[in-house]
Amino acid sequence: MDCLKYVIFLVYLVKQLNDIGKLELIESLLDSPIIYDKELDFDIYYDAVFTAIDNIFEYSTRRYYENNCFELTVLSDKVMVDYYILAGEFGKQRGISYKKNPYIIDARREAERHFIFSYSLSYRIHGHIEPKRPFHSRLTIIVYDEGDVDMIGVAIGIAAMYKFFQNKCSELRELLSKEAAAA
């Protein structure tokens, strides 16, 4: 039964990846023989999960800090950068400050929904409405050694954040273009 739980999580991740159009990742996950002789091969399973984490967003870097006992993963993508630029335009047109911008607040709340399932997991979301370099807006995931974090939950959360940025970018583009046409 324990094996079934992990397979179900992986199937859910595949569904999330399909929703965001990451078909090449689905192919790589499905090619991973995670079950061997009716038992879950955790090495292959977690390799597949980390492959997903590293490839959902276009930019990904991971580093382990031995002195501080945590792993830091930094993620970014054009869709995330575009989201913050559009959110900035929305706020600027309405005279709303960055901290009170409902789209900035929504992104923080969405990240919180997906990344507070373990005391050993932390996140930071950095959104720049006027980026100075590519991938300036980013999502940072911090996994501490002292606890238990099931990385499939992190992968599912990352896929959900990507979907959030995709959907909200479409919403913001449509809203801003309607307003521009009406002006």
N, C-alpha and C positions, 0 to 999 in steps of 0.2 A: 504494500500500500504506500509506503514511503516513496518508492520509485515513481508511482503514479502521480504523486504531488508535484514532483520536479518536471515530469513530462507535461502536466497540465500548465504549469508556469511557462514552460518553453513554448507550448502551443499558443498561449496568450501573448507572449512576446512576438511570435511569428505573426499573429493577427495585427498587433500594433504596428509592426514593420510594414505589413501589407497596406495598412491604412495611410502610412506616410510615404508610400511608394519606394521603399527600400528593398526592391525585389532581389538584388544581388546578395544582400545580407541573408534573406530568407533561404536562398539557394545554398549559401555556405553553412547555415545552421542545419538545414535538412541533410546536408552531406556528412554531418558529424555523427558518427555511430556512438551515440551516448549510452545505449543499452547494450551490454555484452553478457550473454548467458543469463538473461532475465534480471540482471543487476545493473544499476546505474554506474557508469564509469565517471566518477566525479572529476577526474582530470580533464577528460574530453568535454564534459558538461560545462565546467567553468571556463575552459578555453573558448568554447562557443559563446558563452555569456560575455566574456571580456572582449571577444572579437566584435560582438554587437555594440558594446559600450564604446569601443574605440572607433566605430565606423558609422554610427547614426548621424553624428554631426560631422561636418566636413573637416573641421580642425579639432584635433584631440591630442593631448599630451598627458602623460601620467608619470609621476615621480614619487618614489618612496623616500621619506625623510626618517632615516634610522634613529637619529638622536631624539626626535620628537615622537616617534612611533606612530606615524600616520602616512597614508597614501593620498596624494593630491592629484585629482584628475581635472583638467581644464578643457572645456568644450566650447566651440563656437561654430557658427554657420551663417551663411548669407541670409537665410530666412530670419535668424535671430537679430542680426544687424539691421536688416530692413524693418523688422518689427519696431525696434527702438527709434529708428529714424521717423517712421510713420507716426508712432506715438508722440514723438517730439513735435511733429507738424500739427497734430491734433491739439496738443496742449498750447502750442504757440498761437494758433488761430483763435483759441478761446481765452487766452491770457491765464492759463492754468500752470502753476509751478510744477516742476518735475516731481516733487514729493507728493503733490495732490492730484497728479495726473491719474485718472482711473485705469488707464492701460498699463502704466508702470506698476500701480498697486496690484492689478490683476495678475501680472507676471510673477510678482513676489508671492502672492497667495497660491498661485498654481504650483510654484516650486515647493512651497511649504506643504501643500497637499501630498506631494509625491516623495518628499525626502525627510520626513520626520517620523519614520517608522522604527528607528533604532536610536538608542542613546549614543551609539558609537558612530553615528553618521551625521554629518553636517553639510551644509551647502551655502553657497553665496551666489547671488546673481548680480552681475554688473552690466547695466544697460547704459549705453552712451547714445544720446539723441543726436549728437554731432561727432561721429567717430573720426578719430585722427589717423587711424591705420586699419588695414583689413583685420577682421575678426576682433575688433576692439570690444564689442559686447560679448560677454562670456558667462558660462555657467560653471561654477567650481564645485566639485564634490570632494568631500574630505571623509575618509574612512579611517577611524582610529583602531589601533591594534587591540585595545582592552576589551572589546566586546564582540558580539556576533552580528554581522551584517550579511544577509543573504544577497549576493550581488545580482541575482535575477530581479529582485525588487528594484535595485538601482537601474538596471537596464530597462525595465518596464517604465520607470519614472522618466528616464531620459527620452525614451520614445514618446511618452505622453507630452513632455515639454516641447519636443520637436513639433508634434501635431498641434499643440496649443499655438505655437508661433506661426505655423502654416495657416491655420484657421483665422487667427486674429489679423494676420497680414491681409488676407483676402477681405475681411470685414472692414479694416481700416482703409484699404485702397478704394473699396466701393463707396464708403462714407465720404472720404475726402474728394473723390471724383464727382460724386453727386453734388456736393457743396460747391465745388469749383464750377460745375456746369450751371448751377443756379445763380451764381454770382455775376 
